[in-house]
Amino acid sequence: MKKFTIFITLVCVVMISPMAFAQNWQPAGDNWIGKWWGLDLVTDTGGFNTSATIDYLAEGTSGLISNASVSTRDGAGKTANAIVSLPDNGGSLAWSIVDINTEDQLNMSTSHGLADGRDITWHGLIVVISPDERTTVMHPAHDDYAQIWINGEQVYDNSAWTGGVREVTTPTEIQFKKGENFLHYKCGESGGADYVNLRFEPTDTDLLIAPTKDNLFLDVLTPVEPQGKLAVRWADLKRK
């Protein structure tokens, strides 16, 4: 009986969402987002007009993930082990926590240890946890060509640089569902300044954003439930 009780207790602990515990979330509202789950830079792209037409994620993983799919719960989880193999565009590219300086006109380059990259493409993911279903406005700044997907749907496609690292030319209305919302931000650049930035509305301070300030991303996603098995965390899948 004692062993049975311990087993039930463990099952209950596993089934509790990590969101039930306190996390050091990134601030939302009109704060610029500084931490991303980012792919190593795609290089030698031939410029932003060329790179905008290429799904490097699908190409480099034989379709395991794609631009659209990584903005979903399933696709984001697959980035735990997805190496994007692009022999002509940087080699074997992997995902990790990436910090951007939201005031740096070269933050696409400097976030990956480069002084000033040319013909590069940046990919970043965040999870936005909303307490309710809502319509809000996102504010992207970018140089040059930016594309954004939310929950599997493309919501932004803008080839024109915005003119400054915190300057926004095209505020865009978006919808969040209650719970986890996955956002993929792709930006291609040809030369000169290279930056990405994103914020939401001042009224969106109740949104929770991961990666967290203490560099957790997969660890804070809700448990997955493989058929016939106990629920496990995405981070546990990564270790396997």
Backbone torsions as a table, in degrees:
resi	resn	phi	psi	omega
1	MET	NA	-39.7	179.7
2	LYS	-62.6	-44.1	179.3
3	LYS	-63.6	-39.2	179.6
4	PHE	-63.4	-41.2	178.9
5	THR	-63.6	-42.5	178.3
6	ILE	-62.2	-40.8	-179.7
7	PHE	-61.6	-46.1	-180.0
8	ILE	-61.5	-40.7	178.8
9	THR	-60.8	-44.0	179.5
10	LEU	-63.8	-41.2	178.2
11	VAL	-59.7	-44.2	-179.9
12	CYS	-62.0	-41.3	179.5
13	VAL	-63.4	-43.0	-178.7
14	VAL	-64.1	-36.7	-174.3
15	MET	-78.1	-12.9	179.1
16	ILE	-73.4	130.9	178.0
17	SER	-64.2	140.4	175.0
18	PRO	-58.2	-23.3	-179.5
19	MET	-67.3	-15.7	179.5
20	ALA	-72.2	-16.2	-178.8
21	PHE	-102.3	153.8	-178.3
22	ALA	-64.0	134.1	176.2
23	GLN	-128.7	156.6	179.4
24	ASN	-92.8	70.8	-173.7
25	TRP	-65.6	153.0	169.8
26	GLN	-68.5	143.0	177.6
27	PRO	-69.2	145.0	-179.5
28	ALA	-106.1	-134.8	-176.1
29	GLY	62.5	-134.9	-179.2
30	ASP	-95.5	22.0	174.3
31	ASN	-81.0	134.2	176.7
32	TRP	-71.1	138.6	-173.0
33	ILE	-84.7	121.3	-172.6
34	GLY	-103.0	-15.6	-179.8
35	LYS	-119.1	136.2	-178.4
36	TRP	-136.9	155.9	167.4
37	TRP	-90.8	101.3	-167.0
38	GLY	-114.5	148.7	172.9
39	LEU	-86.8	145.4	170.4
40	ASP	-50.4	149.8	-175.9
41	LEU	-62.5	136.0	167.8
42	VAL	-81.0	131.1	-174.2
43	THR	-119.8	168.5	177.0
44	ASP	52.9	48.6	-172.8
45	THR	-84.2	-15.2	-176.2
46	GLY	85.0	10.2	177.2
47	GLY	106.2	163.7	-171.9
48	PHE	-70.2	-30.1	178.6
49	ASN	-66.7	-34.8	176.3
50	THR	-73.4	-47.8	-174.3
51	SER	-65.4	-28.4	-179.0
52	ALA	-64.3	-24.4	-177.7
53	THR	-90.0	-4.7	-173.6
54	ILE	-110.2	129.9	172.6
55	ASP	-91.6	89.2	-176.7
56	TYR	-64.4	-30.9	-178.8
57	LEU	-66.1	-46.1	178.0
58	ALA	-67.5	-41.7	-178.6
59	GLU	-63.6	-40.1	-174.7
60	GLY	-86.1	-4.5	179.2
61	THR	-127.1	14.1	-177.6
62	SER	53.8	37.6	174.5
63	GLY	86.8	4.0	178.6
64	LEU	-60.0	-43.3	174.8
65	ILE	-129.9	168.4	178.5
66	SER	-151.6	173.8	176.9
67	ASN	-54.2	-44.1	-178.2
68	ALA	-76.1	-42.3	-171.1
69	SER	-68.6	-30.7	179.6
70	VAL	-70.5	-9.4	173.7
71	SER	-94.3	27.0	173.5
72	THR	-129.2	164.5	-178.8
73	ARG	-60.3	-45.1	-178.1
74	ASP	-66.1	-47.5	-177.9
75	GLY	-66.3	-39.9	177.8
76	ALA	-61.6	-40.7	178.4
77	GLY	-62.5	-35.0	-178.9
78	LYS	-68.8	-19.8	178.3
79	THR	-66.9	-14.0	178.9
80	ALA	-56.1	-38.4	-177.0
81	ASN	-122.0	3.8	-174.2
82	ALA	-82.3	108.0	170.9
83	ILE	-88.4	127.3	179.4
84	VAL	-94.2	106.7	-173.7
85	SER	-93.5	108.6	-178.3
86	LEU	-131.6	81.4	-174.4
87	PRO	-53.9	-32.8	-178.5
88	ASP	-94.6	-1.0	-174.4
89	ASN	-136.4	40.4	175.2
90	GLY	120.3	-15.8	177.8
91	GLY	93.2	-138.4	-178.9
92	SER	-89.3	109.1	-173.9
93	LEU	-103.4	137.8	-177.5
94	ALA	-127.7	168.6	-177.5
95	TRP	-102.0	145.0	177.3
96	SER	-161.6	171.5	174.1
97	ILE	-68.8	130.7	-179.8
98	VAL	-123.5	129.9	175.9
99	ASP	-101.4	129.4	174.0
100	ILE	-112.6	144.7	171.9
101	ASN	-87.2	110.9	-172.5
102	THR	-72.2	-2.4	176.0
103	GLU	-110.1	5.2	-175.4
104	ASP	-97.8	121.7	-179.7
105	GLN	-69.2	-7.3	179.0
106	LEU	-121.2	32.1	-170.0
107	ASN	-70.7	-19.6	172.6
108	MET	-64.2	-43.8	178.9
109	SER	-71.9	-52.3	-172.2
110	THR	-68.0	-25.1	177.6
111	SER	-68.1	-14.3	178.2
112	HIS	-120.2	20.3	171.9
113	GLY	83.0	13.1	177.7
114	LEU	-102.7	149.9	177.4
115	ALA	-75.5	-44.4	-177.9
116	ASP	-164.9	100.1	-178.1
117	GLY	-83.4	158.4	176.9
118	ARG	-132.1	142.2	-179.1
119	ASP	53.8	58.4	-179.5
120	ILE	-123.8	158.9	173.2
121	THR	-131.8	134.0	-176.6
122	TRP	-108.8	135.9	175.3
123	HIS	-125.5	130.9	178.1
124	GLY	-141.1	144.4	178.0
125	LEU	-120.5	145.4	166.6
126	ILE	-136.2	158.7	168.9
127	VAL	-111.9	129.3	177.3
128	VAL	-112.1	116.9	-178.1
129	ILE	-100.9	117.6	-176.1
130	SER	-108.0	137.8	178.6
131	PRO	-74.0	-9.4	-178.8
132	ASP	-155.4	171.2	171.6
133	GLU	-79.3	130.9	-176.3
134	ARG	-152.0	157.6	167.5
135	THR	-104.2	130.4	178.6
136	THR	-143.2	-170.4	-178.3
137	VAL	-127.3	130.2	172.9
138	MET	-100.1	151.5	-175.9
139	HIS	-124.7	94.1	179.4
140	PRO	-92.8	138.0	168.6
141	ALA	-117.3	142.5	-174.3
142	HIS	-165.6	156.0	174.9
143	ASP	-151.0	105.5	11.0
144	ASP	-109.6	-82.3	-166.1
145	TYR	-84.5	114.4	-177.8
146	ALA	-110.4	140.8	174.8
147	GLN	-135.1	138.2	-176.8
148	ILE	-133.9	136.5	175.4
149	TRP	-120.4	141.0	174.7
150	ILE	-130.8	126.0	177.8
151	ASN	50.5	43.0	173.8
152	GLY	87.9	-3.7	-177.7
153	GLU	-118.4	136.8	175.9
154	GLN	-74.9	129.0	-176.5
155	VAL	-120.3	-3.7	-175.8
156	TYR	-153.9	136.4	179.7
157	ASP	-154.6	99.5	-171.4
158	ASN	-138.2	114.3	-177.3
159	SER	-84.0	-8.3	-173.6
160	ALA	-97.6	123.9	176.3
161	TRP	-61.5	153.2	-170.1
162	THR	-92.3	-8.0	172.7
163	GLY	98.3	-7.1	178.7
164	GLY	-178.1	153.6	-171.9
165	VAL	-62.6	-25.8	176.3
166	ARG	-121.7	25.3	177.2
167	GLU	-103.4	132.2	-176.9
168	VAL	-119.1	127.4	-179.7
169	THR	-103.3	-21.8	-172.0
170	THR	-136.2	72.2	172.7
171	PRO	-56.8	136.1	-170.5
172	THR	-129.3	127.0	178.0
173	GLU	-72.0	134.8	-179.5
174	ILE	-137.1	166.5	176.4
175	GLN	-118.3	135.0	170.2
176	PHE	-111.4	139.9	171.9
177	LYS	-89.1	165.1	175.5
178	LYS	-67.9	132.0	-178.5
179	GLY	100.6	-145.1	-173.6
180	GLU	-80.8	132.1	174.1
181	ASN	-125.8	128.1	-175.0
182	PHE	-104.6	129.3	-176.0
183	LEU	-123.6	127.9	176.5
184	HIS	-113.8	125.2	-178.4
185	TYR	-115.5	118.3	177.3
186	LYS	-116.5	135.6	178.7
187	CYS	-141.3	127.2	178.0
188	GLY	-106.9	145.1	-173.9
189	GLU	-138.7	147.5	-178.8
190	SER	-106.8	-41.8	-179.6
191	GLY	179.5	161.8	-177.1
192	GLY	83.3	-146.0	179.8
193	ALA	-61.2	144.9	174.5
194	ASP	-143.0	115.6	-177.3
195	TYR	-150.3	154.4	169.5
196	VAL	-133.1	145.6	176.4
197	ASN	-155.4	152.5	178.5
198	LEU	-154.8	140.5	171.3
199	ARG	-147.6	170.5	178.2
200	PHE	-114.9	-155.1	-176.3
201	GLU	-86.8	153.1	176.9
202	PRO	-56.3	-26.5	-179.4
203	THR	-80.9	-4.0	-175.7
204	ASP	-93.0	30.3	-176.9
205	THR	-68.6	-14.6	-179.9
206	ASP	-87.4	-0.4	174.7
207	LEU	-75.1	145.8	176.1
208	LEU	-111.3	132.6	-173.9
209	ILE	-122.7	130.7	173.1
210	ALA	-121.2	146.4	13.8
211	PRO	-59.7	147.7	178.2
212	THR	-77.7	169.5	-179.8
213	LYS	-64.1	-21.8	176.7
214	ASP	-103.2	27.4	167.2
215	ASN	68.4	39.7	171.7
216	LEU	-106.9	135.6	176.9
217	PHE	-132.6	-75.0	178.8
218	LEU	-59.1	-30.9	-176.7
219	ASP	-64.6	-23.2	-175.0
220	VAL	-103.6	4.2	175.2
221	LEU	-75.5	153.4	-180.0
222	THR	-64.1	154.5	-176.9
223	PRO	-62.1	147.6	170.8
224	VAL	-93.9	156.3	-175.9
225	GLU	-128.5	82.8	178.0
226	PRO	-59.3	144.1	-178.3
227	GLN	-59.0	128.5	176.8
228	GLY	78.7	7.3	-178.3
229	LYS	-130.9	162.4	173.2
230	LEU	-67.8	154.8	176.0
231	ALA	-62.6	142.3	176.2
232	VAL	-133.5	161.7	179.3
233	ARG	-86.0	154.4	174.8
234	TRP	-56.7	-37.8	-179.4
235	ALA	-63.2	-33.2	176.6
236	ASP	-67.4	-37.6	177.3
237	LEU	-62.5	-36.7	179.5
238	LYS	-61.6	-41.8	-179.1
239	ARG	-68.4	-22.4	179.5
240	LYS	-85.0	NA	NA
